[in-house]
Amino acid sequence: MIPLKVMESLTRDGLRNLNEDAGIVPGDIVFVSRTDGWGRSIIRDLADMKVRAVIVGEGNLREGDAQLIPTFAEAKLPLLSAAETGSQVRGKQGLCAKDLLDAALGRWQQGQDQREREKKTEMIEHIFKEYKSERGKEVKKGG
């Protein structure tokens, strides 16, 4: 089992409270009870603190959180679910199963690698289309 540091909400106040209560060190795994009220800066702050992963409780990803997953991916910070990590939380302390966490991190990394490949492919396609368009303009000018 691996200990989790529990953050009430994915907000600056939640992070400040967690830092005051338990402190955050590189490699920590943070469990977030609520995701409402999140912003890009809090995710950057967690990434800058070198948090290993963030786990969210079941049913906490709301409809308005569509950008939450891509924002975590952009920050290269794993966002995992409580179910896939076997997380259990009691008050301000939590635990998750090491083998389930490792498997979830592996799946997240595979997804991250796939996103990177797709991003590179899109970039190359964009450059090619731009080149083709510019070349077409030159040909029309007679150059």
N, C-alpha and C positions, 0 to 999 in steps of 0.2 A: 504494500500500500504506500501511496505517496501523499504527503500532506498538501492541502490546498489552503490558500489564503482567501478568505471570503470578503468580497466587496459588495456592499448593499446595492449600489447602482453604478452604472457605467457613466459616471459624471465626475467632474472635478472634485465635488464635495465627497463623493464616494471614495475617490482615490486618496484625498487628503485624510479622511477618517481611517482608511486602511493603513496608510503610511504611519499615522499617529499611533494606532492600536498595535499593529504587528510589524510594521516596516516592510519594505520590499527590497529584495536583493536579486541580482541577476540569476536567472534560472528558476525563479519562483513560478508556480502555476496559480493563477488567480481564478476563482470561481465568482461569477457575477450573478447576483440574484435577480436584478432587473436591468433591462437594456433601455428602457424609455428615457429620453432626455440625453442620449449620447451625442457626441460630436466628434469630428475628425481629430481635433486636438487631443482628446483623451486617449484615443487609440495611438496617436503618435507618442504621447507621454509614456504609455505602457511599453511601446516598442523601444523607446529611448532608454527605458529602465531595464531593458534586456529581459523582460518577462518571457518565459519559455512558451507559454500558451495561456489562452483565456478560455474558460469553460462556462457556458451559459446553461441555466436551468431549463428544464422542459417547459414549453409553452411561453417562453419569454421573448421569442422572436415574433414581433407583431408585424402586421401588414406594412406599417410605415418604416420598417427596418430593412427594406429591400436593398438599401445601399450599405448596410452593415457588413455583410459578408465580403463584397468587393473592397470595401475600405480596409478591412483587416488584411485581405490578400495583398492590397497595395503596400501596406505597412510591413508585409512579410511576417505577420504575427498570426500564428495558428488560432482559429476560432473553432472550438469543438463543442459538442453537446454533452450534457450530463449522462445521457443514456449510453452513448458510444464509449464513454470513459469509465462507466460504473461509478460515477461520483455520488458521494453521500455527504450531506451537509447537516450539521447540528449547530445552530447558532452561528458563531463566528469562526468555527473550525470545520474543516472538511477533509475527506480522504477520497482517493480514486485508486483503482487497480492499476498497477504498473504495466502489466501486459496489455490491458485494454487501452491505456494511454499511449503506449508505444505504437500499437496498431493504428489508433486514430491519428497520431502524428504522421505515421507513414502514409496513410490515405490522404491526409491534408497535403503532404509534400508532393505526392503524385498529382493531385489536383493543381497545385501551385505550378509544377513543371509544365503541365498541360496548358495552363493559362499563359505561361511565358512563351511557349511555342506558338500558340494562337496569336499572341500579341506581335511576335516577330513576323509571322506570316502576313498579318494585316499590314504591318509597316512596309514590308517588301512589296506587297501588292499595291499599296498606296504610292510608293516611289515609282514603281513601274508605270502605273496609270498616269502619274504626273509627267514622267519622261515621255510617254507616248503622246500625251496632249501637247507638250511643248514641241516635240518633234513634228507633230502635225501642223502646228502654227508656222514653224520654220519652213516646211515644205510648201505651204500655201503662199508664203512670202517670196518663195523662189530661192530660198537659201539652202 
